[in-house]
């Protein structure tokens, strides 16, 4: 059967174990979490010595996986067999011969990351009958803030929208990396606290005033002084504010401003849904749309593509700071 991450975890916490866990998808976070939970919690440390095996798809074969899974546990109710990097296992679908008749005392965990599988095949149908399938899909960028809120809520924390935006801008949309940074904050910040931009700046090394998020806001409001203050900072701190990331963030912002011009309803909820952003930031797009018409926005998006290429050294020897200054001047004029 196909279950969600929360359903699988709830079963595991109740010590309800399935013969096969097939964990597939683009989002590695949930795949790793379930795998780690099984490895850490099903067997005692003494039982693990004889009853836990971890195999890698690049280094093993189907016969080895099947033979290992068919063994019976020693002095334990279960044995655990984890196949990592299953997407690299040759003749992978020959595992159907085991999936059709799994050993009940074996918990076979298959990691199949960043790949897809043909659902019409017998192997997939056998998994539906005899195991659990997790389809771990990558979250869209606009879904990440809510994921951060939910993750923190489960740990008895909350977060301000701007702080969440800073975190995403600096780290990206990799859930594992975001979770790692948040886990570090739990050591420093008392439980039941609200994570603010100040906390992010002090403990994760992100400037709350000089970052690409604030740059897009300064450009959107045509705040020339603030724009060049931020550019000066970004140009001198390329290790943590690489120009390619800055341009990508600006491209996303101005593309959404262009889309805003086509939105018929000005309701914050409606706009946020169409732009795939947090309602808290809708005002930034509204203001930018007032300052940049459709024709200018097309020009800006074209400029961003041009400077993205130049930032990679194509037909340009200018520094990142110089390129950002040129780009911002052309956006504002």
Secondary structure, DSSP 4 states (H G I P E B T S, - for coil): -B--HHHHHHHHHTT---SEEEEEES-HHHHHHHHHHHHHHSS-HHHHHHHEEEEETTT--HHHHHHHHHSPPSSSS-EEEEEESGGG-TTGGGGHHHHTT--TTEEEEEEEET----TTSHHHHHHHHHSEEEEEPPPPHHHHHHHHHHHHHHTT-EE-HHHHHHHHHHH-S-HHHHHHHHHHHHHHSPTTPEE-HHHHHHHH---SSSSHHHHHHHHHTT-HHHHHHHHHHHHH-TTTS-HHHHHHHHHHHHHHHHHHTT-S---HHHHHHHHTS-GGGHHHHHHHHHHS-HHHHHHHHHHHHHHHHHHTTTT----HHHHHHHHHHHHH-
